[in-house]
Amino acid sequence: MRSIVKSFIQWASSLALFLAITAVNAQTIHVSHCMAGCPESNSSSGASGNEIVVRHLFAASINGENGLADWVAYRVLADTVGVASLLPRFWYEDNLLTSLANVDQIIDGASQIFQPDLTGRADRSYRINEIIISTEDQGRLAPMSSFAGTPYWSELNYISNLAALPNDLRVGSWARLDQAVNELAAREGEIFVVSGPLYRIQNVLNTRPDNMTDKPSAFFKVIATESNLAAFIFPYGIAQHANYCDQLNSLESIEQESGLTVFPEKQAVGDASLQASLGCKN
């Protein structure tokens, strides 16, 4: 059983606090997780109620309607990658968000909510508000394996990094692409990634669905260096054995379907030659 945990344990990033101060003073903010500016919405209504969360390992734009990330951006380095198989995976509410999301809306199929008996626990004093919710088909947009080599890996358990990734995708082609990114970072160094959900509405481009609590119909991942990139779209119902290379797509398609400009400060986003470095041969 996977769990989501609400706790008083504080992991607030000093970087995020600094960004909050500079935002008030209307200064330009540069986020190291984003290669050429963090993604921006092209819709007049999109992202208007969003909150940007910046932590040590990732930045995320949290949708004000459903409490889920519209995108998560992160940077993988050779020395951030590690073995994640034994790291604890419990979800925590993100205390940097000014309005905590309705957990029932976030967790797909969360039918069981209960207060555990913590009598006799050594950590009872700071776990008084813990709530456990049974969940299925939840995953992390910024993966544990890419940051298990850092002391901040527990940040990836915040619900600001949560996505309704179906199990077959999460443990299948999505995870294999994450591994390919880790191997590429080990060989070549700094790799930037932006990922998030696609709702695939049938309206005018660069608009958002009216009901943002609907399940995504796909998920995207854009992997980039300063000179080239590779873009992928994974359908929600993809089979576990599917090859991630078969999900190659274009940055333009992702931007049209998501309503985002993924690299708003970059004049030229490069070509698709990175796909070969990820094991996808033409």
Secondary structure, 3 states (H helix, E strand, C coil): CEEEECCCCCCCCHHHHHHHHHHHCCCCCCCCCCCCCCCEECCCCCCCCCEEEECCCCEEEECCCCCCEEEEEEEECCCCCCCCCCCCCEEECCCCCCCCCCHHHHCCCCCCEECCCCCCCCCHHHCCCCCEECECCCEECCCHHHCCCCCCHHHHHEHHHEECCCHHHHCCHHHHHHHHHHHHHHHHCCEEEEEEEECCCCCCCCCCCCCCCCCCCEEEEEEECCCEEEEEEEECCCCCCCCHHHHEECHHHHHHHHCEECCCCCCCCCECCHHHHCCCCC
